Amino acid sequence: MTVTRATRDADRELLRRYHEDGDEAARQELVERYLPLVRALARRYAGRGEAVEDLEQVGAIGLIKAIDRYDLERDVALTTYATPNVVGEIKRHFRDRAWAVRVPRGLQELHSRLARTIDRLTALHGRSPSIAEIAEELETTPEQVLEALETGSAYTTVSLSADGMEGEEGQDPMDALGAEDEEFERSEDRASLAPALRSLPEREREILRLRFEEGLTQTQIAERFGISQMHVSRLIRKSLEQMRRQLS
C-alpha cells in the first residue's frame, strides 16, 4: 500500500484528533481507510482452514489496536506500524488453533522447553537422556515429562510463511516491518472437535474427557480404568493422532 506525504499527514491529523481530542469519528475514519490493507493481508493467509472473512475480522482487531496504541511522537507511517500488528493478530489466531485440544498452559510451556533440554542433555552425555534425567533437569516429575511429550500429539504446526510468502532469504517480509506487540490478548476460541471426537471409541473419548476437561492425571485415569499409566499414555497419543489426521 503506497502512502503519499499527503496521506501520511492526513493520517497523523486523524490520529491527533483521536488521541488528543477523543474524536471517535476520526478513529472510525482511520479504520475504514485501512480496511483494504487488512483485507490484502488476510488474503495472504487464505487456504489454511479459516474463512477469509474471519481472518479479515481478526486482522481488523489488530488494526484497531495499532490505532489505539500509536505513539504520536514516533515518526512512522500508520501503515508501517499497523501492518505487523495486523499480521501478528492473524498469526496469533492460527497459533491458538494449532492446539487440537485444550492442553493445560503449564504443559504447553513444559512441552516447549523439552526439545532444548533433550538436545542439551544429549550433547552432555553423548546419548539420548532418560525420562528421569529430563525430569531432573526441568525440576519436575517423570509423569509431567510424559504428559508434556504427549501434548506433542495435540499440536499441529502451521507454516504461516509458506506458499510464496517468504522473501529471498527465507524471511517473512512482514516480519521486517516491526515487532509484534507482546501484550496482545490471546484468543480463547478453539476449533470444533465434535466430528473428530465422535470417530473415537467410547473409552478413548472418556479418557480424553477426563484428561483434558476434568484435569485428571494419567495415573488417576489408569486407576479408574484398571490399566497401566503407560497404556493410558499410548491411548491418548493414538487418539490425538487420529483426531489430528481427521481435523487436517
Summary of the structure (lengths in Angstrom):
residues: 248
radius of gyration: 23.0
end to end distance: 33.5
largest distance: 73.3
contacts: 680
relative contact order: 0.10
helix: 67%
strand: 1%
